[in-house]
Each structure stands twice: as structure tokens, then as C-alpha cells.
Amino acid sequence: MRPGRIDRIIYVPLPDAATRREIFNLQFHSMPVSKEVDLDELVLQTDTYSGAEITAVCREAALLALEEDMQANCIMKRHFTQALSTVTPRIPDSLRRFYEEYQEKSGLHTL
């Protein structure tokens, strides 16, 4: 990095439950999701997922529904269950803890 490009290092933590819920809600607006899909359960199951990974879970579930039936009317709970086994969190706990500790020690800004 050259001087002047980035003045500060900003730590962006993984989304909390309320933020994950909002990400799912935003995704659900553009896709037909069955009433059997439990949003609270999805929020709990994605505790260590980034926002991009949650979006990937939704897209994967939609693709699974279409692969099963091109005329699918909605995305079912089973599609999300299968998507969660395919799209897994990529940030290991050890790396997350490292950044959290580094932030505390160095006074990094949190976004």
C-alpha cells in the first residue's frame, strides 16, 4: 500500500442477529419463500456467516428449488437446509478472535 490510499484500518465484524435477520428479509423480498421457512431458525443457524455468505445461502436455496422443479412456486425449508450444508462460513473462529483481540489492543475503529 502506498501512503494516502487507506488512512485507517477498520474492523468490520460479522453481522449480529438483527443484521442477519435484515439481510434475510432483503433477500426474501426478491424470492418466493415458503411460509414453512423459519426466519428465526435461519438467523440462529448463520451465527458465524458473513453477509455475503448469507446472500449465497439464499441464492443456493433458490437454485436448488429450480433444479428440483423448474416451475417451483417457492423455496422450501429443505432447500435452505441443503444450502446451509453447501455454503459454509469461511472465516474460522481463530481468525475472528485474532481480529477482535487485535482491535481491542490497537484501538482499531469498528464499522
MMTF fields as JSON, N, C-alpha, C and O atoms, coordinates in Angstrom:
{
  "mmtfVersion": "1.0.0",
  "mmtfProducer": "UNKNOWN",
  "numBonds": 443,
  "numAtoms": 444,
  "numGroups": 111,
  "numChains": 1,
  "numModels": 1,
  "chainsPerModel": [1],
  "groupsPerChain": [111],
  "chainIdList": ["A"],
  "bondAtomList": [4, 2, 8, 6, 12, 10, 16, 14, 20, 18, 24, 22, 28, 26, 32, 30, 36, 34, 40, 38, 44, 42, 48, 46, 52, 50, 56, 54, 60, 58, 64, 62, 68, 66, 72, 70, 76, 74, 80, 78, 84, 82, 88, 86, 92, 90, 96, 94, 100, 98, 104, 102, 108, 106, 112, 110, 116, 114, 120, 118, 124, 122, 128, 126, 132, 130, 136, 134, 140, 138, 144, 142, 148, 146, 152, 150, 156, 154, 160, 158, 164, 162, 168, 166, 172, 170, 176, 174, 180, 178, 184, 182, 188, 186, 192, 190, 196, 194, 200, 198, 204, 202, 208, 206, 212, 210, 216, 214, 220, 218, 224, 222, 228, 226, 232, 230, 236, 234, 240, 238, 244, 242, 248, 246, 252, 250, 256, 254, 260, 258, 264, 262, 268, 266, 272, 270, 276, 274, 280, 278, 284, 282, 288, 286, 292, 290, 296, 294, 300, 298, 304, 302, 308, 306, 312, 310, 316, 314, 320, 318, 324, 322, 328, 326, 332, 330, 336, 334, 340, 338, 344, 342, 348, 346, 352, 350, 356, 354, 360, 358, 364, 362, 368, 366, 372, 370, 376, 374, 380, 378, 384, 382, 388, 386, 392, 390, 396, 394, 400, 398, 404, 402, 408, 406, 412, 410, 416, 414, 420, 418, 424, 422, 428, 426, 432, 430, 436, 434, 440, 438],
  "bondOrderList": [1, 1, 1, 1, 1, 1, 1, 1, 1, 1, 1, 1, 1, 1, 1, 1, 1, 1, 1, 1, 1, 1, 1, 1, 1, 1, 1, 1, 1, 1, 1, 1, 1, 1, 1, 1, 1, 1, 1, 1, 1, 1, 1, 1, 1, 1, 1, 1, 1, 1, 1, 1, 1, 1, 1, 1, 1, 1, 1, 1, 1, 1, 1, 1, 1, 1, 1, 1, 1, 1, 1, 1, 1, 1, 1, 1, 1, 1, 1, 1, 1, 1, 1, 1, 1, 1, 1, 1, 1, 1, 1, 1, 1, 1, 1, 1, 1, 1, 1, 1, 1, 1, 1, 1, 1, 1, 1, 1, 1, 1],
  "groupList": [{"groupName": "MET", "atomNameList": ["N", "CA", "C", "O"], "elementList": ["N", "C", "C", "O"], "formalChargeList": [0, 0, 0, 0], "bondAtomList": [1, 0, 2, 1, 3, 2], "bondOrderList": [1, 1, 2], "singleLetterCode": "M", "chemCompType": "L-PEPTIDE LINKING"}, {"groupName": "ARG", "atomNameList": ["N", "CA", "C", "O"], "elementList": ["N", "C", "C", "O"], "formalChargeList": [0, 0, 0, 0], "bondAtomList": [1, 0, 2, 1, 3, 2], "bondOrderList": [1, 1, 2], "singleLetterCode": "R", "chemCompType": "L-PEPTIDE LINKING"}, {"groupName": "PRO", "atomNameList": ["N", "CA", "C", "O"], "elementList": ["N", "C", "C", "O"], "formalChargeList": [0, 0, 0, 0], "bondAtomList": [1, 0, 2, 1, 3, 2], "bondOrderList": [1, 1, 2], "singleLetterCode": "P", "chemCompType": "L-PEPTIDE LINKING"}, {"groupName": "GLY", "atomNameList": ["N", "CA", "C", "O"], "elementList": ["N", "C", "C", "O"], "formalChargeList": [0, 0, 0, 0], "bondAtomList": [1, 0, 2, 1, 3, 2], "bondOrderList": [1, 1, 2], "singleLetterCode": "G", "chemCompType": "PEPTIDE LINKING"}, {"groupName": "ILE", "atomNameList": ["N", "CA", "C", "O"], "elementList": ["N", "C", "C", "O"], "formalChargeList": [0, 0, 0, 0], "bondAtomList": [1, 0, 2, 1, 3, 2], "bondOrderList": [1, 1, 2], "singleLetterCode": "I", "chemCompType": "L-PEPTIDE LINKING"}, {"groupName": "ASP", "atomNameList": ["N", "CA", "C", "O"], "elementList": ["N", "C", "C", "O"], "formalChargeList": [0, 0, 0, 0], "bondAtomList": [1, 0, 2, 1, 3, 2], "bondOrderList": [1, 1, 2], "singleLetterCode": "D", "chemCompType": "L-PEPTIDE LINKING"}, {"groupName": "TYR", "atomNameList": ["N", "CA", "C", "O"], "elementList": ["N", "C", "C", "O"], "formalChargeList": [0, 0, 0, 0], "bondAtomList": [1, 0, 2, 1, 3, 2], "bondOrderList": [1, 1, 2], "singleLetterCode": "Y", "chemCompType": "L-PEPTIDE LINKING"}, {"groupName": "VAL", "atomNameList": ["N", "CA", "C", "O"], "elementList": ["N", "C", "C", "O"], "formalChargeList": [0, 0, 0, 0], "bondAtomList": [1, 0, 2, 1, 3, 2], "bondOrderList": [1, 1, 2], "singleLetterCode": "V", "chemCompType": "L-PEPTIDE LINKING"}, {"groupName": "LEU", "atomNameList": ["N", "CA", "C", "O"], "elementList": ["N", "C", "C", "O"], "formalChargeList": [0, 0, 0, 0], "bondAtomList": [1, 0, 2, 1, 3, 2], "bondOrderList": [1, 1, 2], "singleLetterCode": "L", "chemCompType": "L-PEPTIDE LINKING"}, {"groupName": "ALA", "atomNameList": ["N", "CA", "C", "O"], "elementList": ["N", "C", "C", "O"], "formalChargeList": [0, 0, 0, 0], "bondAtomList": [1, 0, 2, 1, 3, 2], "bondOrderList": [1, 1, 2], "singleLetterCode": "A", "chemCompType": "L-PEPTIDE LINKING"}, {"groupName": "THR", "atomNameList": ["N", "CA", "C", "O"], "elementList": ["N", "C", "C", "O"], "formalChargeList": [0, 0, 0, 0], "bondAtomList": [1, 0, 2, 1, 3, 2], "bondOrderList": [1, 1, 2], "singleLetterCode": "T", "chemCompType": "L-PEPTIDE LINKING"}, {"groupName": "GLU", "atomNameList": ["N", "CA", "C", "O"], "elementList": ["N", "C", "C", "O"], "formalChargeList": [0, 0, 0, 0], "bondAtomList": [1, 0, 2, 1, 3, 2], "bondOrderList": [1, 1, 2], "singleLetterCode": "E", "chemCompType": "L-PEPTIDE LINKING"}, {"groupName": "PHE", "atomNameList": ["N", "CA", "C", "O"], "elementList": ["N", "C", "C", "O"], "formalChargeList": [0, 0, 0, 0], "bondAtomList": [1, 0, 2, 1, 3, 2], "bondOrderList": [1, 1, 2], "singleLetterCode": "F", "chemCompType": "L-PEPTIDE LINKING"}, {"groupName": "ASN", "atomNameList": ["N", "CA", "C", "O"], "elementList": ["N", "C", "C", "O"], "formalChargeList": [0, 0, 0, 0], "bondAtomList": [1, 0, 2, 1, 3, 2], "bondOrderList": [1, 1, 2], "singleLetterCode": "N", "chemCompType": "L-PEPTIDE LINKING"}, {"groupName": "GLN", "atomNameList": ["N", "CA", "C", "O"], "elementList": ["N", "C", "C", "O"], "formalChargeList": [0, 0, 0, 0], "bondAtomList": [1, 0, 2, 1, 3, 2], "bondOrderList": [1, 1, 2], "singleLetterCode": "Q", "chemCompType": "L-PEPTIDE LINKING"}, {"groupName": "HIS", "atomNameList": ["N", "CA", "C", "O"], "elementList": ["N", "C", "C", "O"], "formalChargeList": [0, 0, 0, 0], "bondAtomList": [1, 0, 2, 1, 3, 2], "bondOrderList": [1, 1, 2], "singleLetterCode": "H", "chemCompType": "L-PEPTIDE LINKING"}, {"groupName": "SER", "atomNameList": ["N", "CA", "C", "O"], "elementList": ["N", "C", "C", "O"], "formalChargeList": [0, 0, 0, 0], "bondAtomList": [1, 0, 2, 1, 3, 2], "bondOrderList": [1, 1, 2], "singleLetterCode": "S", "chemCompType": "L-PEPTIDE LINKING"}, {"groupName": "LYS", "atomNameList": ["N", "CA", "C", "O"], "elementList": ["N", "C", "C", "O"], "formalChargeList": [0, 0, 0, 0], "bondAtomList": [1, 0, 2, 1, 3, 2], "bondOrderList": [1, 1, 2], "singleLetterCode": "K", "chemCompType": "L-PEPTIDE LINKING"}, {"groupName": "CYS", "atomNameList": ["N", "CA", "C", "O"], "elementList": ["N", "C", "C", "O"], "formalChargeList": [0, 0, 0, 0], "bondAtomList": [1, 0, 2, 1, 3, 2], "bondOrderList": [1, 1, 2], "singleLetterCode": "C", "chemCompType": "L-PEPTIDE LINKING"}],
  "groupTypeList": [0, 1, 2, 3, 1, 4, 5, 1, 4, 4, 6, 7, 2, 8, 2, 5, 9, 9, 10, 1, 1, 11, 4, 12, 13, 8, 14, 12, 15, 16, 0, 2, 7, 16, 17, 11, 7, 5, 8, 5, 11, 8, 7, 8, 14, 10, 5, 10, 6, 16, 3, 9, 11, 4, 10, 9, 7, 18, 1, 11, 9, 9, 8, 8, 9, 8, 11, 11, 5, 0, 14, 9, 13, 18, 4, 0, 17, 1, 15, 12, 10, 14, 9, 8, 16, 10, 7, 10, 2, 1, 4, 2, 5, 16, 8, 1, 1, 12, 6, 11, 11, 6, 14, 11, 17, 16, 3, 8, 15, 10, 8],
  "groupIdList": [1, 2, 3, 4, 5, 6, 7, 8, 9, 10, 11, 12, 13, 14, 15, 16, 17, 18, 19, 20, 21, 22, 23, 24, 25, 26, 27, 28, 29, 30, 31, 32, 33, 34, 35, 36, 37, 38, 39, 40, 41, 42, 43, 44, 45, 46, 47, 48, 49, 50, 51, 52, 53, 54, 55, 56, 57, 58, 59, 60, 61, 62, 63, 64, 65, 66, 67, 68, 69, 70, 71, 72, 73, 74, 75, 76, 77, 78, 79, 80, 81, 82, 83, 84, 85, 86, 87, 88, 89, 90, 91, 92, 93, 94, 95, 96, 97, 98, 99, 100, 101, 102, 103, 104, 105, 106, 107, 108, 109, 110, 111],
  "secStructList": [7, 7, 6, 6, 1, 7, 7, 7, 7, 3, 3, 7, 7, 7, 7, 7, 2, 2, 2, 2, 2, 2, 2, 2, 2, 2, 2, 2, 6, 6, 1, 7, 5, 7, 6, 6, 7, 7, 2, 2, 2, 2, 2, 2, 2, 6, 6, 6, 7, 7, 2, 2, 2, 2, 2, 2, 2, 2, 2, 2, 2, 2, 2, 2, 2, 2, 2, 2, 7, 6, 6, 7, 7, 1, 5, 7, 2, 2, 2, 2, 2, 2, 2, 2, 2, 2, 1, 7, 7, 7, 1, 7, 2, 2, 2, 2, 2, 2, 2, 2, 2, 2, 2, 2, 2, 2, 6, 7, 3, 3, 7],
  "xCoordList": [0.835, 0.0, 0.872, 1.879, 0.467, 1.156, 0.504, -0.684, 1.279, 0.698, -0.444, -0.378, -1.466, -2.582, -3.718, -4.818, -3.481, -4.546, -5.588, -6.784, -5.119, -6.016, -5.393, -4.282, -6.116, -5.57, -5.77, -5.009, -6.787, -7.098, -7.46, -7.951, -7.201, -7.662, -8.974, -9.047, -10.008, -11.321, -11.73, -11.731, -12.075, -12.536, -14.038, -14.782, -14.487, -15.91, -16.271, -15.932, -16.95, -17.281, -18.361, -19.025, -18.518, -19.6, -20.934, -21.02, -21.964, -23.257, -23.878, -23.808, -24.482, -25.19, -26.545, -26.891, -27.302, -28.58, -29.54, -30.184, -29.641, -30.568, -30.15, -30.997, -28.867, -28.373, -28.577, -28.948, -28.338, -28.576, -30.049, -30.378, -30.932, -32.37, -32.705, -33.485, -32.116, -32.374, -31.838, -32.478, -30.68, -30.13, -31.077, -31.366, -31.562, -32.533, -33.796, -34.305, -34.309, -35.518, -35.323, -36.212, -34.176, -33.892, -33.851, -34.358, -33.257, -33.196, -34.579, -34.916, -35.373, -36.699, -37.653, -38.616, -37.393, -38.256, -38.215, -39.184, -37.089, -36.938, -37.086, -36.806, -37.523, -37.69, -38.918, -39.248, -39.595, -40.774, -40.375, -39.956, -40.506, -40.1, -41.347, -42.29, -41.339, -42.47, -42.682, -41.741, -43.921, -44.255, -43.631, -43.495, -43.242, -42.632, -41.189, -40.634, -40.591, -39.224, -39.254, -39.953, -38.491, -38.449, -37.269, -36.112, -37.578, -36.542, -35.692, -34.471, -36.325, -35.582, -34.555, -33.432, -34.947, -34.041, -32.865, -31.725, -33.139, -32.066, -31.089, -29.877, -31.625, -30.769, -29.836, -28.648, -30.366, -29.539, -28.504, -27.367, -28.901, -28.003, -26.869, -25.882, -26.988, -25.975, -25.161, -24.684, -25.008, -24.306, -22.9, -22.478, -22.177, -20.792, -20.658, -19.559, -21.75, -21.745, -21.58, -22.075, -20.886, -20.794, -22.058, -22.849, -22.243, -23.39, -23.376, -24.419, -22.206, -22.081, -22.417, -23.02, -22.032, -22.33, -23.826, -24.359, -24.499, -25.945, -26.654, -27.593, -26.197, -26.747, -26.513, -27.39, -25.335, -25.022, -25.929, -26.326, -26.261, -27.181, -28.544, -29.144, -29.028, -30.327, -30.31, -31.253, -29.26, -29.16, -29.05, -29.653, -28.28, -28.137, -29.472, -29.816, -30.226, -31.54, -32.465, -33.212, -32.416, -33.248, -32.858, -33.723, -31.564, -31.101, -31.504, -31.889, -31.422, -31.828, -33.308, -33.707, -34.118, -35.551, -35.81, -36.659, -35.084, -35.263, -34.722, -35.287, -33.628, -33.098, -34.097, -34.231, -34.78, -35.767, -36.993, -37.538, -37.415, -38.612, -38.513, -38.585, -38.349, -38.216, -39.444, -39.368, -40.559, -41.795, -42.069, -43.2, -41.041, -41.219, -41.885, -41.51, -42.87, -43.585, -42.9, -43.045, -42.142, -41.481, -40.283, -40.12, -39.464, -38.275, -38.669, -39.179, -38.425, -38.855, -37.73, -36.573, -38.115, -37.154, -36.035, -34.87, -36.377, -35.368, -34.303, -33.15, -34.684, -33.716, -32.714, -31.518, -33.214, -32.31, -31.416, -30.236, -31.974, -31.172, -30.032, -28.895, -30.337, -29.307, -28.313, -27.114, -28.792, -27.911, -26.937, -25.773, -27.418, -26.545, -25.445, -24.38, -25.698, -24.648, -23.648, -22.523, -24.061, -23.181, -22.363, -21.149, -23.046, -22.396, -22.05, -22.925, -20.784, -20.352, -19.527, -18.957, -19.461, -18.681, -17.208, -16.646, -16.603, -15.192, -14.236, -13.019, -14.778, -13.91, -13.81, -14.779, -12.636, -12.503, -12.594, -12.251, -13.058, -13.177, -11.843, -11.803, -10.758, -9.437, -9.089, -8.532, -9.41, -9.118, -10.019, -9.57, -11.28, -12.204, -11.735, -11.727, -11.341, -10.843, -9.579, -9.398, -8.7, -7.467, -7.79, -7.206, -8.705, -9.049, -9.747, -9.523, -10.588, -11.261, -10.244, -10.33, -9.279, -8.24, -7.333, -6.94, -7.005, -6.156, -6.848, -6.22, -8.152, -8.919, -8.871, -8.668, -9.056, -9.048, -7.686, -7.605, -6.617, -5.26, -4.83, -4.179, -5.188, -4.663, -5.596, -5.205, -6.822, -7.77, -8.297, -8.642, -8.367, -8.912, -10.346, -11.068, -10.744, -12.124, -13.0, -12.581, -14.205, -15.173, -16.199, -16.675, -16.53, -17.536, -18.898, -19.89],
  "yCoordList": [-1.191, 0.0, 1.245, 1.326, 2.19, 3.471, 4.382, 4.247, 5.305, 6.254, 7.038, 7.392, 7.298, 8.088, 7.274, 7.796, 6.015, 5.172, 4.834, 5.056, 4.305, 3.958, 4.529, 4.164, 5.418, 6.086, 5.293, 5.45, 4.44, 3.709, 2.273, 1.958, 1.426, 0.045, -0.019, 0.378, -0.521, -0.599, -2.054, -2.769, -2.484, -3.852, -3.903, -3.146, -4.784, -4.978, -6.35, -7.367, -6.391, -7.687, -8.42, -7.839, -9.694, -10.461, -9.87, -9.294, -10.003, -9.408, -10.058, -11.274, -9.23, -9.755, -10.302, -10.229, -10.842, -11.489, -10.532, -10.913, -9.309, -8.344, -8.026, -7.882, -7.921, -7.629, -8.828, -8.66, -10.034, -11.239, -11.34, -11.698, -11.027, -11.038, -10.056, -10.372, -8.883, -7.87, -8.323, -8.085, -8.967, -9.488, -10.518, -10.48, -11.44, -12.427, -11.741, -12.093, -10.769, -10.063, -9.385, -9.423, -8.771, -8.132, -9.162, -8.909, -10.308, -11.368, -11.946, -12.237, -12.11, -12.716, -11.849, -12.361, -10.54, -9.654, -9.99, -9.759, -10.536, -10.801, -12.279, -12.671, -13.106, -14.53, -15.081, -14.643, -16.043, -16.638, -17.687, -18.789, -17.343, -18.225, -18.804, -18.077, -20.104, -20.792, -20.3, -19.886, -20.352, -19.975, -20.926, -20.578, -22.144, -23.109, -22.74, -23.295, -21.819, -21.39, -20.524, -19.512, -20.934, -20.241, -19.268, -19.676, -17.991, -16.963, -16.982, -16.835, -17.162, -17.206, -18.338, -18.172, -19.467, -20.617, -20.328, -20.675, -19.697, -19.341, -18.357, -18.465, -17.401, -16.416, -17.136, -16.82, -18.092, -18.851, -19.721, -19.838, -20.325, -21.233, -20.511, -21.143, -19.211, -18.455, -17.537, -16.489, -17.93, -17.108, -16.699, -15.574, -17.576, -17.263, -16.959, -17.035, -16.621, -16.307, -14.805, -13.99, -14.459, -13.052, -12.696, -13.575, -11.437, -11.015, -11.622, -12.025, -11.69, -12.287, -13.773, -14.299, -14.441, -15.871, -16.116, -17.103, -15.244, -15.363, -15.171, -15.898, -14.194, -13.983, -15.207, -15.602, -15.809, -17.015, -18.177, -18.97, -18.288, -19.335, -19.151, -20.123, -17.931, -17.66, -17.989, -18.588, -17.605, -17.898, -19.389, -19.91, -20.073, -21.523, -22.219, -23.147, -21.785, -22.372, -22.17, -23.075, -20.99, -20.716, -21.62, -22.157, -21.785, -22.668, -24.114, -24.82, -24.557, -25.924, -26.141, -27.195, -25.14, -25.25, -25.354, -26.134, -24.571, -24.609, -25.903, -26.424, -26.414, -27.691, -28.824, -29.748, -28.723, -29.741, -29.649, -30.665, -28.421, -28.207, -26.816, -25.8, -26.791, -25.501, -24.613, -23.399, -25.209, -24.453, -24.222, -23.928, -24.353, -24.226, -22.891, -21.834, -22.978, -21.772, -21.073, -19.864, -21.848, -21.232, -22.071, -23.229, -21.443, -22.078, -22.642, -21.927, -23.926, -24.629, -24.673, -24.365, -25.066, -25.202, -26.175, -25.924, -27.281, -28.272, -27.686, -28.118, -26.715, -26.074, -25.244, -25.236, -24.554, -23.782, -24.714, -24.428, -25.817, -26.785, -27.32, -27.419, -27.658, -28.162, -27.06, -27.319, -25.856, -24.73, -24.448, -24.124, -24.573, -24.342, -25.392, -25.124, -26.583, -27.599, -27.392, -27.889, -26.663, -26.381, -25.107, -25.088, -24.058, -22.76, -22.695, -22.515, -22.84, -22.841, -21.585, -20.995, -21.177, -19.983, -20.177, -21.25, -19.153, -19.239, -18.597, -18.744, -17.891, -17.219, -18.1, -18.236, -18.705, -19.575, -18.77, -17.589, -19.427, -18.767, -18.188, -17.111, -18.895, -18.427, -17.089, -16.213, -16.92, -15.664, -14.543, -13.411, -14.862, -13.861, -13.385, -12.186, -14.343, -13.972, -13.132, -12.177, -13.481, -12.72, -11.262, -10.363, -11.014, -9.642, -8.906, -7.713, -9.612, -8.977, -8.558, -7.455, -9.435, -9.109, -8.002, -7.11, -8.062, -7.036, -5.676, -4.655, -5.689, -4.445, -3.857, -2.654, -4.699, -4.229, -3.659, -2.627, -4.333, -3.894, -2.64, -1.772, -2.536, -1.44, -0.242, 0.808, -0.402, 0.714, 0.914, 2.035, -0.154, -0.055, 0.419, 0.16, 1.104, 1.57, 0.42, -0.394, 0.358, -0.642, 0.038, 1.131, -0.618, -0.077, -0.555, -0.208],
  "zCoordList": [0.0, 0.0, 0.0, 0.704, -0.791, -0.793, 0.241, 0.533, 0.791, 1.743, 1.092, -0.085, 1.86, 1.371, 0.794, 0.611, 0.505, -0.059, 1.004, 0.815, 2.099, 3.2, 4.464, 4.848, 5.095, 6.27, 7.545, 8.5, 7.572, 8.795, 8.462, 7.378, 9.424, 9.324, 10.089, 11.252, 9.428, 10.048, 10.131, 9.128, 11.319, 11.542, 11.325, 11.949, 10.449, 10.193, 10.745, 10.14, 11.879, 12.484, 11.688, 10.829, 11.989, 11.38, 11.825, 12.909, 11.012, 11.38, 12.613, 12.793, 13.455, 14.624, 14.182, 13.003, 15.114, 14.783, 14.078, 13.1, 14.557, 13.943, 12.504, 11.622, 12.282, 10.937, 10.015, 8.853, 10.525, 9.716, 9.338, 8.208, 10.274, 10.004, 8.876, 7.978, 8.933, 7.906, 6.54, 5.516, 6.522, 5.269, 4.673, 3.477, 5.502, 5.016, 4.514, 3.45, 5.261, 4.832, 3.483, 2.632, 3.285, 1.999, 0.873, -0.22, 1.134, 0.131, -0.143, -1.291, 0.898, 0.766, -0.055, -0.625, -0.119, -0.898, -2.38, -3.102, -2.831, -4.261, -4.617, -5.75, -3.659, -3.946, -3.231, -2.128, -3.859, -3.225, -2.188, -2.541, -0.928, 0.162, 0.826, 1.136, 1.037, 1.667, 3.096, 3.773, 3.535, 4.912, 5.926, 7.099, 5.476, 6.389, 6.762, 7.71, 6.028, 6.322, 7.577, 7.631, 8.576, 9.868, 9.876, 9.976, 9.771, 9.732, 11.002, 10.931, 12.161, 13.423, 13.416, 13.89, 12.882, 12.809, 11.874, 12.184, 10.738, 9.808, 10.446, 10.262, 11.192, 11.869, 12.851, 12.921, 13.602, 14.554, 13.846, 14.301, 12.74, 12.022, 11.309, 10.933, 11.117, 10.376, 11.285, 10.851, 12.529, 13.523, 13.078, 13.348, 12.411, 12.019, 10.532, 9.984, 9.883, 8.451, 8.229, 9.008, 7.166, 6.754, 5.978, 5.637, 5.705, 4.913, 3.522, 3.008, 2.914, 1.58, 1.614, 0.678, 2.68, 2.797, 2.995, 2.488, 3.715, 3.894, 2.553, 2.228, 1.786, 0.445, -0.425, -1.193, -0.308, -1.082, -0.681, -1.536, 0.598, 1.069, 0.401, -0.06, 0.348, -0.27, -1.758, -2.275, -2.435, -3.871, -4.129, -5.068, -3.296, -3.435, -3.207, -3.938, -2.206, -1.935, -3.133, -3.504, -3.733, -4.909, -6.074, -6.767, -6.287, -7.369, -7.114, -8.046, -5.884, -5.544, -5.823, -6.32, -5.502, -5.768, -7.267, -7.698, -8.061, -9.511, -10.127, -11.088, -9.568, -10.059, -9.814, -10.617, -8.698, -8.339, -9.248, -9.681, -9.527, -10.356, -10.986, -10.294, -12.293, -12.988, -12.81, -12.998, -12.452, -12.242, -10.75, -10.362, -9.926, -8.475, -8.125, -8.631, -7.255, -6.823, -5.663, -5.484, -4.865, -3.717, -3.269, -3.655, -2.449, -1.889, -0.532, 0.331, -0.36, 0.843, 1.885, 1.6, 3.09, 4.187, 3.81, 4.118, 3.147, 2.765, 1.835, 1.859, 1.027, 0.131, 0.939, 0.644, 1.95, 2.813, 3.634, 3.834, 4.103, 4.869, 4.018, 4.48, 2.788, 1.883, 1.523, 1.423, 1.332, 1.007, 2.147, 1.908, 3.395, 4.55, 4.652, 5.207, 4.119, 4.151, 3.007, 3.062, 1.983, 0.847, 1.076, 0.877, 1.494, 1.739, 3.216, 4.063, 3.513, 4.917, 5.204, 4.287, 6.467, 6.817, 6.478, 6.701, 5.948, 5.536, 6.532, 6.413, 7.504, 8.473, 9.708, 10.454, 9.93, 11.103, 12.404, 12.443, 13.455, 14.76, 15.215, 15.81, 14.939, 15.373, 14.726, 15.387, 13.448, 12.762, 13.28, 13.458, 13.517, 14.049, 15.425, 15.705, 16.288, 17.624, 17.51, 18.265, 16.569, 16.369, 16.06, 16.665, 15.133, 14.766, 15.902, 16.105, 16.636, 17.768, 18.829, 19.369, 19.132, 20.104, 19.589, 20.342, 18.312, 17.698, 17.77, 18.051, 17.51, 17.578, 18.978, 19.14, 19.994, 21.385, 21.769, 22.435, 21.349, 21.717, 20.987, 21.569, 19.721, 18.916, 18.793, 18.283, 19.26, 19.154, 17.748, 17.375, 16.955, 15.612, 15.665, 16.628, 14.637, 14.528, 14.056, 13.233, 14.577, 14.141, 13.265, 13.571, 12.179, 11.275, 11.679, 11.037]
}
